[in-house]
Amino acid sequence: AQSVTQLDSHVSVSEGTPVLLRCNYSSSYSPSLFWYVQHPNKGLQLLLKYTSAATLVKGINGFEAEFKKSETSFHLTKPSAHMSDAAEYFCVVSDRNAGNMLTFGGGTRLMVKP
Amino acid sequence: GAGVSQSPSNKVTEKGKDVELRCDPISGHTALYWYRQSLGQGLEFLIYFQGNSAPDKSGLPSDRFSAERTGGSVSTLTIQRTQQEDSAVYLCASSSIGKRYGTQPQHFGDGTRLSIL
């Protein structure tokens, strides 16, 4: 069975400072991992995905995430937060045993202070 | 190119009425998913269509919920005899199926915000 835990329900940073959103996963097989972002009244937008290629994955809007198998983590980072980054972020896992089904974390709300 | 389109964007209805929510997936995507997102909650899987296979209905919360996908494209989610706890945002997503399961991301519509009075 697969599962995802986002360790922080809320994260608050100042504009221009680094962002770290933490995610740990559990998977019975080699997983695919994704980060999605959801702005208010919008659907989910794919930020980046890991599918067993390079462990450091670069996404849109300056975000990146590193797959660490030994730590079963897939934390999302950005060197410098922008006001427009304020949104809800979801870490998502899928493995072969689950077909194309995704399991979503509970979400982390990122707040950016001016 | 067009993304996933959902309609209506907002729906307000009285308790006990039936509602239909529509999803138009990305052209060529064989997989289609419905999710429910309640206020302050994560995503709850409802149902999954893949090509001509029987849908995976394991996430439907009750027999008041049903969904169809006609011609392998447009899908309709129907909620009968709506209850106040059905109030939520209903999201639709579609994806292609890659050679390796689980590697294709899902593309989401903006959702239908359903409010039951």
Interface residues (C-beta under 8 A of the other chain):
Chain A: P31 S32 F34 Y36 N41 K42 G43 L44 Q45 L46 K49 T51 F90 S94 D95 R96 A98 G99 N100 M101 L102 F104 G105 G106 G107
Chain B: V4 Q6 A31 Q41 G42 L43 F45 Y48 Q50 D56 L91 A93 S95 I97 R100 Y101 G102 T103 Q104 P105 Q106 H107 F108 G109 D110 G111 R113
